[in-house]
């Protein structure tokens, strides 16, 4: 018991010695995917499972030009195995939809969460860098009947107005359709 009290007293003394107060923020992200017989993972191509896409940190001045782009590669991975049977010559299309709504002058982008940076939106592009508007089918992707298929995309923070400081997080649902 004496050892515990001594350690607590030392811990309190060391906290008292710190004169400055620092604050910060930690962003914890997580999701449990119940999936189906063919669950789809969000991955970084060539690296593996992430479950999320890190868009990076940029200074406001990076977005001085209207056509600034921050392309970050990600993929939706399908693994054909005994529990996920894919027929030969199968193709798939993907639709994305922002939980926060549409952004951009004609709704061509995905809105970021409120209470964050302003003047910025998320743009999703296919592997050929063609922009995919919200609730619009992507191009067709070939899905392998054996092994792993990565349907590759790019996520970009895109300037839509005067960019301000803050978080630039977007929540986007996706639906994969096998035509």
C-alpha positions in Angstrom: 0.0 0.0 0.0 2.9 2.4 0.8 4.4 1.8 -2.7 1.1 2.7 -4.4 0.7 5.9 -2.4 4.3 6.9 -3.0 3.9 6.4 -6.8 0.7 8.4 -6.7 2.4 11.2 -4.8 5.4 11.3 -7.2 3.0 11.3 -10.1 1.1 14.3 -8.7 4.4 16.1 -7.9 5.6 15.6 -11.5 2.3 17.0 -12.9 2.6 20.0 -10.6 6.1 20.7 -12.0 4.7 21.2 -15.5 3.8 24.9 -15.7 2.4 25.1 -19.2 -1.0 23.6 -20.2 -1.2 22.0 -23.6 -4.3 20.9 -25.3 -4.7 18.7 -28.4 -7.1 16.5 -30.2 -7.1 12.8 -31.0 -9.3 11.5 -33.8 -10.3 7.9 -33.1 -11.8 6.1 -36.1 -13.4 2.7 -36.2 -16.1 0.6 -37.8 -17.2 -3.0 -37.5 -18.3 -4.3 -40.9 -20.8 -7.1 -40.7 -20.3 -7.6 -44.4 -22.0 -10.3 -46.3 -20.8 -13.4 -48.1 -18.4 -11.2 -50.0 -17.3 -8.4 -47.6 -15.5 -5.4 -49.2 -12.6 -3.8 -47.5 -11.3 -0.3 -47.8 -7.5 -0.7 -48.5 -4.5 1.3 -49.5 -3.3 -0.3 -52.8 -0.3 -2.6 -52.2 -0.4 -2.1 -48.5 -3.6 -3.7 -47.3 -6.5 -3.0 -45.0 -7.1 0.4 -43.6 -10.8 0.8 -43.2 -10.4 4.5 -43.8 -8.5 6.9 -46.2 -6.0 9.4 -44.8 -6.4 12.6 -46.9 -3.4 14.3 -45.3 -2.8 17.7 -43.8 -2.4 20.7 -46.0 -1.8 24.5 -45.4 -4.6 26.8 -46.6 -2.1 28.3 -49.1 -2.0 24.9 -50.9 -5.5 25.7 -52.2 -4.6 29.1 -53.6 -5.2 27.9 -57.1 -8.7 26.7 -58.0 -7.4 23.5 -59.6 -5.4 22.3 -56.6 -5.7 18.5 -56.0 -4.7 16.1 -53.3 -5.1 12.7 -55.0 -4.8 9.9 -52.4 -5.2 6.3 -53.7 -7.5 3.9 -52.1 -9.2 0.7 -53.2 -12.3 -1.4 -52.5 -11.1 -4.9 -52.1 -13.1 -8.1 -53.0 -11.6 -11.5 -52.1 -13.0 -14.5 -54.0 -12.8 -17.6 -51.8 -15.0 -20.5 -50.6 -17.3 -18.0 -48.9 -17.3 -15.5 -51.7 -18.0 -17.1 -55.0 -17.5 -14.8 -58.0 -18.5 -16.0 -61.5 -16.0 -15.7 -64.3 -16.2 -12.4 -66.3 -18.0 -10.6 -63.5 -18.0 -6.8 -63.6 -19.0 -4.3 -60.8 -19.9 -0.7 -60.5 -19.7 1.5 -57.4 -21.9 4.4 -56.2 -20.7 6.7 -53.5 -23.0 9.0 -51.4 -22.0 11.6 -48.8 -23.7 11.5 -45.5 -23.3 15.3 -45.2 -24.8 15.9 -48.7 -23.5 17.2 -52.0 -21.0 20.1 -52.5 -19.8 22.2 -55.3 -21.6 24.6 -57.7 -23.5 21.7 -59.3 -23.4 19.1 -56.5 -20.5 17.3 -58.2 -18.6 16.7 -54.9 -19.1 15.1 -51.5 -19.6 17.5 -48.6 -17.3 17.3 -45.6 -18.6 17.2 -42.0 -19.9 20.4 -40.6 -17.9 22.3 -37.9 -14.7 21.8 -39.9 -12.9 23.6 -42.7 -15.0 25.5 -45.2 -14.5 26.1 -48.9 -13.4 22.5 -49.4 -15.1 19.3 -50.5 -14.2 15.7 -51.3 -13.9 14.6 -54.9 -13.8 10.8 -55.7 -12.2 9.7 -59.0 -11.9 6.3 -60.6 -8.5 4.7 -61.5 -8.4 6.7 -64.7 -8.9 10.0 -62.7 -12.4 10.5 -64.0 -14.6 12.2 -61.4 -17.5 10.2 -60.0 -20.4 12.4 -58.9 -22.5 11.5 -55.9 -25.0 8.6 -56.5 -23.6 8.0 -60.0 -22.3 4.7 -61.2 -18.5 4.4 -61.6 -17.0 2.8 -64.6 -17.2 -1.0 -64.7 -14.4 -2.9 -62.9 -13.5 -6.5 -63.7 -13.9 -8.7 -60.7 -11.6 -11.8 -60.6 -13.3 -15.2 -59.9 -10.3 -16.3 -57.8 -8.0 -14.3 -55.6 -8.2 -10.6 -54.8 -9.6 -7.7 -56.8 -8.8 -4.1 -55.9 -11.2 -1.6 -57.5 -8.9 1.5 -57.4 -10.0 5.1 -56.8 -8.6 8.4 -55.7 -9.9 10.8 -53.1 -9.1 14.5 -53.4 -9.8 17.6 -51.3 -11.0 20.1 -53.8 -11.4 23.9 -53.4 -15.1 25.1 -53.6 -14.7 28.6 -52.1 -12.6 30.4 -49.6 -10.7 27.7 -47.7 -10.6 28.1 -43.9 -8.7 26.2 -41.2 -10.3 23.1 -39.7 -10.9 19.4 -40.0 -11.7 18.1 -43.5 -13.4 14.8 -42.8 -16.1 13.2 -45.0 -18.3 10.3 -44.3 -19.2 8.5 -47.6 -21.3 5.4 -48.1 -20.6 3.1 -51.0 -22.7 0.5 -52.9 -21.1 -2.1 -55.1 -23.4 -3.5 -57.8 -22.7 -6.5 -59.9 -24.7 -5.9 -63.2 
